[in-house]
Amino acid sequence: MGSQHLLSSMLLLLFLSSFIQMAALGRTPSSSKLLYIVYMGGRQHEDPDLVTASHHDTMSSVLGSKEEAVSSIVYSYKHGFSGFAAMLTESQADQIAELPEVISVNPSRSVPLHTTRSWDYLGLGYKQPQSTGLLRRGNFGDGIIIGVVDSGIWPESRSFDDHGYGPVPSRWKGTCEVGQNFTVKHCNRKIIGARWYAGGVDDSDISVDYRSPRDFQGHGTHTASTAAGSFVGNASFHGLGAGVARGGAPRARLAIYKACWGNNIRCPDAALLKAIDDAVHDGVDILSLSLGAIQSPIFASIHAVEKGITVIFSGGNDGPVPQTISNDLPWVITVAASTMDRSFPTILTLGDNRTVVGQSILYESTGGFKELADGGSCSRDDLNSSDVVGKIVLCYQLAIASSSPPRRHFPLAASNVQEAGGKGIIFAQYSANILSFIDDICNGTVCVFVDYEIGKQIKDYVTNTRSPLVKVSLTQDKVGSGVMSPRVTAFSSRGPSILFPDLVKPDITAPGFLILAAVKDSYKFDSGTSMACPHVSGVAALLKAAHPQWSPAAIKSALVTTAHTANAYGFPIEAEGVPRKLADPFDFGGGHIDPNKASDPGLIYDVEPEDYFKFFNCTYGPSTTCDLVDSRLYRLNLPSISIPDLKKTPLTVWRTVTNVGDKDSIYRAMVESPPGVNMVVEPSLLQFNASTTTHTFAVTFTPLQMVQGDFNFGSLTWFDDGKHAVRIPIAVRVIIHDSFSDTS
């Protein structure tokens, strides 16, 4: 495979060189070859070698020679689906497109690598990593063990290939448990351990699953490969997102703990507790838990942190409603989800040759023009009164927008259209990213999302045309500066915390929308804070490798204080919702993760585990064990401050920072007070040298008006000579009454 890939690469380079030379002379060769993607649908053979052979046969039928066919194929797609990429002339491509076994033939689009777009987007590109960047400083995560508590692992995935890995770390105490379709041989130098926990699991969930660490649903494989997948070339979802797949810490080791089961991925507390407990014993460095709100495992997670393990949780997918944040514990990192600079524009051509653009994930050609029908709201009643059989159906009903969020209305509308015999749906909605629904819900039906403005144009065309038509083109990949990003996704759960309003939660946001990662033997897009969590886990592994002495609190502080709150253009980051708004700390905590800056944060806010336990004992432990005079969580040395009940009397909190940058440095405070609050920092200048590595300062809050208010936001940033900006988010709510509820 290596020599064939090298030969193909050389052929491609020779072609490009000659093409550029001829283009410079103002002409292109009429018989020149381009790279085309030939899609043939699902695999007809289970054996990948037989799939490849069928590709050779298809090419030979056009080229006339088996040798020429083999040399022309650049990539053979033989795992997730059947197809290949080959160097073809335009006439050869046309001939192949006419073959009955071929579904579509399209030129390979010239786009940057973005299977791992999230990692490139985060500044962790692997081709030429910055010498001072975190990927190189952390040695690609080598030597770090990431424990993933999830639905298991699909060990055959190319993302878990251990080629080139050294021996398993000697400190590893874990095991490789066997079971259904899982043997000791399925563990290797990448997947160094695997356990499964069936105790306490409902029989209905076990009966459809594997009684072993093997992943039935795919969620655990997706998250594990996102955090620490090995380098995999030629990965894509039916040609979309094509490139090299990898995890954030591609050389880190994986320890798998299957505690989640069945189609609905239910995770019993008892199983989670045992998984976390075993992970502590086994010697993991990072624990990644893309799970919903947990209750009993709270104490398991604090003990893990006590042992020096950084624990990272997803924040939940119940946004954009406030007070929905999950896993809101002060000792863990809670992650929100955001978009990145990738979109999937899909061109719609109306019968009068007008074109409009929607969003979709359409990789199979729909042919030419199709009849277009107005389905109203696409309720059953509306569709029964229209002839939609065999047509593309427009679902446009602005009047129900306020009561029918797209995430709820679209699945119902799509189901109704399918039942009524429609062949596709154009769904008009307010701006909300729900593309991740398409693969599960549309089942081969054409589905395209447009906003209400485009929807109105299409509706007017249908209304004023005797026989309206529409052609839906294949989806394109668009990445880069033309895509406004990041935005906090609409589904990402929001603060404030109901349990702990003294906390700013979530802590940080990371890419979690349409992330391409391993699922069984192929690669698929998925969205959720479940996808954002392993991004932070991968970065935390790199930080641990670069700074072995850092505590979990130090890693968390480095991530939060270096996060950015503006996009590449300097615009404030937005949060999706109805309507969109500027993101605040209850949407994204400190901001959007910036791994390279986190590797050199300048100052950190550290917390000793015993301090966590003091507050734990005053909140979850028996009341007799609480020995704190003031058990408010804003007294903890966290990289944020949340005061939910500021009254007339000024309130002072203290923080201590530790210098992890240049020994001799001076930091000055820049205060952004929350509206309606006067915020003073004393001292406002901190000087560090070889003997003075820590400083404690006071932050005093005084209300400017006494009003029963809502949370307002500010920040405190420590600047040195320009190299570091150490920023923490501030949230303050002024109240008059002790028992306060915002009922306005």
N, C-alpha and C positions, 0 to 999 in steps of 0.2 A: 504493500500500500504506500510505503514511504517513497519508493523509487517512482511509482506511477504518479504520485502527487508532485514530486519534483519535476518529472518530465512534463506534466500538464502545466505547471507553473512556468517552466521555461518556454513552452509553446505560447502561452498567453503573453509573456513578456516580449517574445519575438514579434508576435502579432501586433501588440500595442506599439512597439517601436516602429515597425514599418508603417502602421496606420498613421502615427503622428508625423512621420517624415513625409508621407504623401499629402496629409492634411496641410502641412506647411507649404506645400507647392500648390495648394488650392484645389486639390481633387481627392477623392476617395475611390478605392477600387470597387468596381461594380460587383465583383465576386468575392469581396472581403467577408471574412467570417466574424460573427459576434457570438457572445456567450448567451445561449438561450436556456431557459428552464422548461423542461418537459414534465408535465404532471400527469400521472397515470392512475390516480386514485388510491384506494386501499391495496395493500399487498395481496397478490394472488398466491404467493408461496410463503410458508413460514421460514424456510431456509433462506437467509440473506444472500447466499451464493447463487441460489436459483433466481432470486429477484434481480441480481446483477446480470445474470445470464440473459434474462428476458429483456433487459435494457440493451444489451449488445445485439440481440436479435432484432429489436425494433430499429436500431440505428443501421444495422446491416441491410435491412430491407430497402433502405433509402440510399445508403452510400455504396452498397454492392460488395463491400469487403469487410470481413470480421476484424482484420487488423486495423483498418481505417476507423472502424466503429470504436474499437477499444482506445485508440490514440485520441479520438475526438472527445470522448467523455471525460470531463473534468472532475465531476462528482457524481456518485451513484447514491440516490436516496433509497435506502432499503430497510430502514428500521420503523419509523413512524408511518411512513407512506411510501408509495412506489413512484419513482420518477428519477430524473437525472438532469444534470447540467452539461451541455456540450457546445463545442465550437461549431457553428453552422453558418452557411450562407443563408440569405433570405429565402431563396427558392427551396433549399433543403428544409428549412423550418416550415415552409408552407406545405411541403410534401408530408412531413411527419405529422402536422396538424390534421391531415386528412385520414390518418390511420384510425381504425375503429377503437383500438385500445387506448388511444391518447385522448385526454380530456382537454388539455390546453397547452399551448406553446407561447411563451412570452419572453421577450428580452430580459436578461438579468439586469435589474436596476442598479445603477451605480450609487451606492449609499455607503456611509461609513459603517464600520463594524458596530452593530448594536443589538446583537443577542446579549452581550454583556454591556449594553448601553448604559445601564444604571451605574456600573463601575467606572466606565469612561466618564460618564456625567459627573461622578463624584471625584474626579481627578485621580483615579487609580488605574489609568490605562496601563496595560502590561507590556506593550511592545517596546516602549522607550520610557520606562518609569523614571521619574525625577530622582536624581541621586540623593536628594535630601527629602524626597517624598516618603510617605508612610509605607507604601508597598515594599520599597527597597529597605527602608529602615527596619521594618518588621520582618524582613526576609521571607515575604510571601506567607507569613504565618507558620513557618516551619517550626516544629517542636511544640506547638500549642494544640491542646485537645479541646474540641468543641463538643459538648453534650447536647443532643437534640432530643427533646421530649416531645413526641408527636405520634404520627400514625405508622411509624416504621420506616423501612428503607427498601428500595428496589436495587439490590446489590449489583445486578448486571448492567445498570446504566453506565454509559461511558464516563459520566461525571465522577464515578468512584473508582476509576482505574488507578492502580497504585504503581504504575510503571515509573521507575526512577526514584521511588521513595526508599529511604533508609529503614533501619530496624524500628520496630515499635518502641516508643520511649520506655526506658527501663522502669520508670516510676508508675507505669500503668498497672493497675490492679484489677481491671475489669475482666469480663469473660465474653465468650461468643456462645450464646444459648441457641440451641438448635430447635427445630420444630417443622411444621408443615412447609415443604418446599424451601427449606432453609437449613443448610449444613454448615459445619465449621469452615468449609472451604469458601463460603460466601463472605466471611470476614477476611480482611487482607491488611496490608500496611496503610491503607486509607481508612477503611471501616475497621477500626481496631477493636471494636467491641459492639455487641448488640444484645439487648435484653427485651423480654416481653412480659407483660403483666395482664393476665386474664382474670385474676381474682377480683370479684366485685363488678365484673363486666356483664351486662345483660346478655342472655343467651341469644337473643335475636340479633345482636351486633356481632357476636362471635361466629354465629352460623354462616354469615356471608363473608367472613374475613378469613385470613390465614392465621392458624394457631402457631404463630412464630413471629420473628421480627419483620417478616416480609410485609411490605406496604400494599394494602389492598386499594385504598382510595387515591393515593398519589400525593396527598398534602405533605406528608413527612419527607418524601423524596424531593419535592419541590423546594421546601425550606432548607433542607440539608445541602442541596446542591447550590442554592443561592449563597449560603454562608461560606461553604468551603469546597465546592465542586472543583475537580481537576480540570485542566485545559482540554476542551473538546472542540475540534474543528468541524466545520460544516454542520452546524446545528441550526435549526429553524423550525417554525411552525408553518408547514406547507409553503415554504419559500419566504415567508415573512419573518423579519428579524434575523435574516441569515448572517452567520458569522461564527465567531469563536465563543463558546459558552465557558464560563468559569465562575467560581465563587469569589467572594471578597478576599478570603485568605486561602488561596488555592493550594497551599502546601500544608495547611493545618490537617490534623487527624480528626476523624469523626467517631463519636461514641453514640450509639443509637439506643433510645429507650422508648419502646412502643407501649404507650399507655392510653392510646386513643383508637377507637374501634368503629367498624361498620360504615355504612354509606353516609351517615350523618356525623361521623367523627365525634363520637361522645367519649369524654375522658373522665372516668370516675375519680373522685378525690383520692380514694384509697390507692388506686394505681399510680396517680401522680405523686402522692407522698412517697411511695416505695421507689419510684423512678428517681426522684430528686435525692432520696436518701442513698440509693445505690451510686448515683453520680458523684456524691460527695466522697463516698468510699473509694470509688474507682480512680479518682484523681483527675477529673476534668478541670479545665481552667475557666471555661465559659459555659454557661447554661443558656440555651436558646429555647424559649417556650412561646410558640405562636398559638396561644390558647385563650379561651374566653375567660370571663371573670371567675376567679378561684376563691375558695373560702378556706377550707382546712389546710391546704398547703402553704398558707401564709408563714407558719412557723418553720416549715421545711426550708423555705427560701431564705429566711434570715439566718438559719444555721449554715446554709451554703455560703452566704456572704461572709459569715464569721470565719469560715475556712479559707477565705481569700478568693472565692469563685464569684466572678461577675455574672449576675443574673439579669437576663433581658426578657421582657414580656411584650407581647403585642397589646395595644391599648383598646382594641375593640372596634367593631364596625357598625355602631349604632348612631353615627353622626348624621346630619350636622346638629342634632339636638344637644343642648348643653347638659352637663351633669350626667353624661353617659359613659365617662371614662372607666375602664376596667383596670384591674391589676395596679391600683394606685397606692403603692407602698413606698415608703421613703428610701428603703435600702436597695430597690431594684431600679432598672432603667425601663421606663414605659414609653413605647414608641408609637407615634402617629404615622399616618401614611400620606404621601404626597406624590404628585406627578413628576415626570421628567421631560426632557426636550424631545419627545417622540410623539407623533400623531399618525393617524391612519386615514388620510383623506381619500374619499371615494367619489368619483365624478358621476353625476347623473346627467344624462343627455335627454332632454325632452324632445317630443316629436317635431317641434318647430326649430330644432337645432340649438336651442338655448342650453347652456350647461350651468349646473349648480353643484355645490360640493357638500357632501355629508361626511359621516365617519362610519366605518364598518371594518370588519375583518373578513373580507371576501376573497377567497383564493381559488375558487372554481368559476370558470367562465359561465355566464348566463346566456351567452349567445347575443343576438342583436336586440332590436326593439321588442318590448312586450307591451300588452295592453295595460293601461293605468286606470285605476278606479278610486273614487273618493269613498272611503269607509267611515267618514265621520269620526267618532271616538273609537271606532272598532269594537264597540260593544256587540253582543250577539244580536240585539234588536236592530242596530244600525246596519250590520252586515247582512241580516236577513232581508232587508229592504233594498239591497243592492246586488247586482250581478258581479261577483268577484272571482268566480271560478277561473283558474288559470291566469289570473291577473296579478300585477303588483298593486298593492293597496296602500293608499295614503291614509294614515291615522293622524288626524289633525282636529283637535277640539280644545281651543284655548280656554273655554269657559270652565273646564274641569281641572285646569292646571293646579289651582290652589288646593284641591282636595285629592288629587291623584299624583303623588310623586312618581317620577319616571321609574324608579326601582320597583314600585309596586304595580304601576299601570302597564308597563311594557310587557312583562311576561304574560299577563292576561290578554292583552291586545294581540300579541303574537300567537297565542294558543287559539284565540277566536278566529283569526285569519286563516290559520292552518286547518281548523275544523271546517271552515266555510269553503275550502278549496282554493284559497289564494296561494300564489306561488312566491309571494314576497311581501315585505312590509317596509314602507317608508314612515318612520315614526318621528313626529314632531314633538319637541320637548323644550323646556327651558334648559339652560346650560348645566349639564350634570354628566359626569363621566360614568357611563354604565356599559361601556363596550365589553367588559369582561363577561356580561350576561350572554353574549351572542352565541358562543360555541355550545353552551349547554341548552339554550332555549330554542335556537332557530333550527337546529337539526337539519341542515341543508337548505332551509328556506332562506331566500335573500332578505337580509335585514340591514337597513341603513338608518342612521340617526341624523336628523337635521334640526336646526333650531326653528323657532316659530316664524322668524322672518322668512327663511327659505321655505318653510312649510306653506306660508301664505302665498308665495309665488307659485308653488306647485299647485295649490288648490285653485288659484285663479286660472291657471292654464287648463286644469281639468274641467272647470266650470264653463269655460269659454271655447272649448274644443269639442267637435263632434265625436272624434275617435282618438282620444288622448293616448300617447305612447311614451314609454321611457326606456332608456338603455342604461343599465348599471355596469360600470366598468370595474375591473379588478382593483382592489385596494392597493394603494401605494404606501410605501414607508417614507415618512418625512422626519428627519432628525436635525437637530442643530439650533442655531440662534433664531430661526424663524418661528419656533414654537415657544410661546410664552410659558415659562416654567421657572421654579416649581410652583404648584398650587397645592394646598392641603385638600385632599379629596373630600367629597361630600360625605362619603360613608365613614370617614375616620371619626371615632368617638371624641367628644370634647369634654373639657373640664368645666367648672371646678369639680373637684372630688366631693362626693357626698359624704364619704367616710371621713375624709381628712381635708376640709376646706383650708387648713393651714399649709397645704402643699400646692405647688404649681405642678399640675399634671395635665397632659403628658410631659415627658422630659425633653423630647426631641422628635423631629420628623425625619423620615427617610423614604426613598422611593418604594412605593407599594402599589402602583397602578400598572397593570398589564406587564408584569415581570415574566420574562421567558426563562424557564428553568426545567429541570428534568422531571418527567412523569413517566414511570415505567421505562420503556426503551426509547421514548421519543422526548420531545420538548414542547411545552405548552405555555400559553399565557395564563396568568392568574393574578387576581387583585385582592387586596385586603391589607389590614395591618399585620396579618400573618406573613405577608411578603416583605413588609418593611422591617419587621423584627430581625430576620436573619441578616439583613444588610448591616444593622448595627452590631449584630453578633460577629460578623466577619471583620468589621472595623475594630471591634473590641479585641479580637484575637490578634490583629496586627499591632495594636497598642500594647497588648500584654507582651508580645514578642519583642517589641522595641524597648519597652520599659518593664522588665520583669519584676521590679521592686514596687511598682504601683499597686495600690489597693483597689478594690472595686469602686470605692468612693472617688478615688483619684481619676480612674478611667471615666467614670460618669461625669465628673467635673470637667475634664478635658473636652469631652464631647459637647456638653451644654454651653460652656463659656466661649467656645470658638465657633459655634453654629452661626450661620448668617440669616438675617431677617430680610434681606433684599435679594432680588434676582440679578442676573448678569448685567442687566441694563440699569441697575440701581433703583428699580421700582420696588416698593414694599411687596412682600409675598402676600398673595391673596389666599382666602379660604373659600372653597366651593360651598354653596348653600343657596337659600332663596331669600334674598339675592346673594351674590358674591359680596364678600367684605374683605377688608384688610385683616390678615391673620393676627391673632393676639396670643399671649402665652397659654391660654386654655385651648388653643387650636394646635400649637406646635411647640410649646415649652420654650426652650432657648432659641429655637429656630431650626433651620435645615442643616443637616449634618455636613461637616466639612472635614473629611478625614485627615488631609495633610496638615491643616492648621491644628487639629487635635493632637498631632504628634509632638507639637511644640507649643503648649498652651501658655507658657510663661509662669502663671500662678495656678495653683489648684486649691480647691476647698475640700479638705480631707475630713473623714469621719471615722473614728475608732468604732469597731463593732460593739464594744460595751455601751457606747452612747446610743446606738440603735436599740440595744436590749433594754436600756432604761426607759425609753419611750414605748417600746413594745410592752413592757411590763405594766405601764400606766394606761395602756389602751386595750390590749388583748389578754394580758396575763391577769392572774388573781389580784384584786385590788390591794391585798396585803403586801404584795411585792413591789408596789410603787413607792419609791423613795425620793421622787422629785417634787420640789416645792411648786415649780411651774412646768407642767408637762406639755405645753404647747409645742407643736412640731416646728414652728418658726424659730424655736430656740436651737434646733439642730443646725450644724454647720453645713447646710445644703447650698448648692450653687443656684439658689433662687430664694425669694422671700414672698410668702403669701400671708396677708393679714386680713382675715374676713370680718373683723369686728373692731375697727379703729374707732375709738370714742374721743371725747373732748380732750382728755388727758394725753399728752404726747407719749408715744410708745417707742422704746429703744430695743433693738436687737443687735446682737454681736455676731461677727463673723471673723474667722481666722484664715489667712491665706498662706500657703507655703510656696516659696520660690523654687521652681524647677527649671528656670531658664538661666540666663547669665548671672554669675555670682554677684557681680556689682551692677546693680540696676536700681532705678528710681521709677516708681509708678505714681501717677496722679489720677485722682478720681474725676470722672465725668458723670454727673447726676442728671437723669431725666425723670423728674418727679411725676407720679401719676396725677392727672388733673384733679384739682380740689384738695391736693395734699402737699404740704411742705416737707421735703426730704433733705436731711442734712447728714453728711458723712464726716466723721472725726476719728482719726486725722484724715485729711484729704491727700496726704503725700506719704508714701511708704518707701523707705530706703533699705535695700538689702545688700549684704556683703557676705564674706566667707563665714563670719561668726553669727550673723543675723539672717536666718533663713525663713522665719515666720513673723507675721505681724497680725495683731488683732485690732479691729476697728469697730466703731459703733455706727449704726444707722438709726436715726431718729425720725419718726413720722408724726406730723401734726396736721390735723384736719384744718382746712381753711374755711370751710362752711360746715355747719352741723346739719346734715340732711340724711334721711334714710335712703341710702344710695345703693348703687350696684358696683361691681368691681371696675376699677380703672387700672391702667397699666403704665408702667415706666420701666426704667432699667438703671443699673449701676455698672459702669465700665471703668476698669483700671487700664490706663495707657502708660507704656514706657516710652522709649525714644522713637516709637513708630513701628517696632517689630511685633509687638503684642498688643492685642485689645481683648481684655478678659471681661466678658459681659455676662451679667446675670439678669434674668427677668424679674420684675417686681409686680405684684398684684395686691391692691388694697381696696377694701370696701369700708366706707364710713357708715356707722350706724348710730342710732339713738337708743334703741331698745335692745336689751340683752337677748331676748328670744326674737330672732329676726327672720322674717321670710319675705322674699321679694315677690309680692303679690300684685305688682303693678302690671 
